[in-house]
Amino acid sequence: MPEIVRETGGPTRAVTPDAILPPVGSASTRSDPPASQPLGPGPDGAGRMMSLGDHLSELRRRVAVSILAVMVGSGLGFWLSQPIILLLLQPLPGGQVQILTVTGGFMIHLRIALVVGVLLALPLLLYQLWAFVAPGLTERERRAAAPWLPMTILFFLLGVGVAYVTLPYAVQFLAGFQIADALVFGPSAEAYFGFVFSVFMIFGVAMQFPTVLVLLAKLGILDVDRLRRSRRYALLGMVIFAVVITPGGDPISPAIMSSVMYLLFEATILLLHRTKGGTRRAQDQDP
């Protein structure tokens, strides 16, 4: 039914419900896009809604770029494979390994080339991973994680360096179990380089714990005081971890690894203390 409305000083007119309610699909009744769709980086750097197809397309593009980077790095690694092989054989008594298959030597060169390619492409790989994951993180999580991404590469290389230093002690200890005319130490190339790469990977990943501590502190899960109070327990845990993770049974390898880990632990506490102080001073200066 139309509603009769009398305007002040004017004639009486009828107002229908269509005149009161805006038409369907107008700006005032149009619903916002569903919040379940994830946000992604737009072409101008601003956030925009991304569908599942957009995410898959972006993932394929970033994976393709990463594979291309690894292939380019592997080409350089294949060119450098011979001096790298000689360098990795230095911790071995005699400096020689056996090739048990016809294609064994070629496969070792390819394996070295692939490892070098991944290491050379690691900065780009981390960037591609971060660019894909970052839009789904909160602003606080992005601020906490972004500055420490380059440090993961340095910590990994530090772990590889520590592993290379401890490798001769481990190899000499393990080679000491041979028995004359019965158990003769002569490892194959595949077994030896597989062992070396496994040790490098374990040490490189183990040295990432400062990054984990900093991220937990930035997110409010850990604090500097708690880390200071747990120094003795942390040192004990690092010694036990080093004894378990080092490949040989010699005492030198776990001593070197646990010492480096504890120095990184103390450096992390010092860094968090200074960062916390700087943040507090900045907040005190704000109006």
DAUR-V9569 format. One record per helix or strand of 3 or more residues. SS is the DSSP state (alpha for helix, beta for strand). FROM is the first residue (numbers start at 1). LEN is the number of residues. Records with the same first field share a line. If there is no record, write none. Layout:
BEGIN
SS=FROM-LEN  FROM-LEN
END
This chain:
BEGIN
beta=3-4  12-4  39-3  47-3
alpha=17-4  52-28  81-8  104-33  139-8  149-27  189-18  209-10  224-6  231-15  251-35
END
